Amino acid sequence: MTDRDRPNRTAALGLTGLAVGLGIIGGAIGFATLLGITATARGGYDTAEYGAMALTAASSLVLSVLLITGAVLLWRAHRAARAVIGVAVTLLVVSTLARMVLDSVTFISVLGSVLSLCALVAMGLLLASNGVRDHVREGVPLRLT
């Protein structure tokens, strides 16, 4: 099969990039938050009130691992890729909606929620697209040319 015979992989490549990007951002934020809580505790300060923050940071790390795993699976055109990314996107939507309900309303919280939902809608549309479905069905890994 030549490159001309191969269908366009734009949707699969776009979804892979979004999943890796959001996974790296979430992992970095979660790691930095847990590191900050640990440093605060190590400094002798009370961290009892940081329980919700630690739970959020830990869930961010788990979701980032799920997103990056899904992106790797999608890159390799594995059948489980759509399910793994779909679960991660669903959990992120629930998390974003919960944050919108529970957080105090500030400009940055509204902006963050709107941008998060826009990225998640884009990921959902790409996940349901024919391009991603065809990529996984064919089982031919992505490659950069």
C-alpha positions in Angstrom: 0.0 0.0 0.0 1.5 3.3 -1.0 1.0 6.6 0.8 -1.6 7.6 -1.8 -3.7 4.6 -1.1 -3.6 5.2 2.7 -6.6 7.3 4.0 -6.1 10.6 5.7 -5.0 10.2 9.4 -5.7 13.8 10.5 -8.4 12.9 13.0 -6.3 10.2 14.6 -3.2 12.4 14.8 -5.3 15.3 16.2 -6.8 13.1 18.9 -3.5 11.6 19.8 -2.0 15.1 20.1 -4.8 16.4 22.3 -4.7 13.3 24.5 -1.0 13.6 25.0 -1.1 17.3 25.5 -3.8 17.2 28.1 -2.2 14.2 29.8 1.1 16.0 30.1 -0.5 19.2 31.4 -2.6 17.2 33.9 0.3 15.1 35.1 2.5 18.1 35.6 -0.2 20.0 37.6 -1.0 16.9 39.7 2.7 16.2 40.4 3.5 19.8 41.2 0.5 20.0 43.6 1.4 16.8 45.4 5.0 18.0 45.6 3.9 21.3 47.1 1.7 19.6 49.7 4.6 17.2 50.6 7.0 20.2 50.9 4.5 22.0 53.1 4.1 19.0 55.3 7.9 18.5 55.4 8.3 22.1 56.5 6.3 21.3 59.6 3.0 23.0 58.6 -0.4 21.6 59.0 -1.7 20.1 55.8 -5.1 18.7 57.1 -7.0 21.2 55.1 -5.3 20.1 51.9 -7.1 16.8 51.7 -9.4 17.8 48.8 -6.5 19.3 47.0 -4.4 16.1 47.4 -7.4 14.0 46.1 -7.7 16.3 43.1 -4.0 16.1 42.3 -4.0 12.3 42.6 -7.0 12.0 40.3 -5.3 14.4 37.9 -2.2 12.1 37.8 -4.5 9.0 37.2 -6.4 10.8 34.4 -3.1 11.9 32.8 -1.8 8.3 32.8 -5.1 7.2 31.3 -4.9 9.9 28.5 -1.3 9.2 27.6 -2.0 5.4 27.6 -5.0 6.0 25.3 -2.9 8.2 23.0 -0.1 5.5 22.8 -2.8 2.9 22.1 -4.3 5.1 19.4 -0.9 5.7 17.8 -0.4 2.0 17.6 -4.0 1.6 16.3 -5.0 -0.7 19.1 -8.7 -1.6 19.5 -8.8 -0.5 23.1 -7.7 3.0 22.3 -11.1 4.5 21.8 -12.5 3.0 25.0 -9.5 4.2 27.1 -9.7 7.7 25.7 -13.5 7.7 26.0 -13.4 6.8 29.7 -10.8 9.5 30.3 -12.8 12.2 28.4 -16.0 11.2 30.3 -14.2 11.4 33.7 -12.7 14.8 32.7 -16.2 16.1 31.7 -17.6 15.0 35.1 -14.6 16.6 36.8 -15.0 19.9 34.9 -18.8 20.0 35.6 -18.2 19.3 39.3 -15.6 22.0 39.4 -18.0 24.4 37.8 -20.6 23.6 40.5 -18.4 23.5 43.5 -15.7 26.2 42.9 -16.3 29.8 43.5 -17.0 31.8 40.4 -14.0 33.9 39.3 -12.9 35.0 35.9 -10.1 32.4 35.8 -12.4 29.6 36.9 -15.0 30.4 34.3 -12.3 30.7 31.6 -10.6 27.4 32.6 -14.0 25.6 32.6 -15.0 26.9 29.2 -11.6 26.1 27.7 -11.6 22.6 29.3 -15.1 21.9 27.9 -14.1 23.2 24.4 -11.0 20.8 24.4 -13.2 17.9 25.7 -15.9 18.5 23.1 -13.2 18.5 20.4 -11.8 15.3 21.8 -15.3 13.7 21.8 -16.0 14.7 18.3 -12.6 13.3 17.1 -13.2 10.2 19.1 -16.5 9.6 17.3 -15.2 10.6 13.9 -14.9 8.1 11.0 -11.2 8.9 10.7 -10.4 7.6 14.1 -12.8 4.6 13.7 -11.2 3.7 10.4 -7.6 4.1 11.8 -8.4 1.7 14.6 -10.2 -0.8 12.4 -7.3 -1.0 9.9 -4.8 -1.5 12.7 -2.0 0.3 10.9 0.1 2.4 13.4 0.5 6.1 12.8 3.8 7.4 11.6 5.2 10.8 10.9 6.4 11.3 7.4 
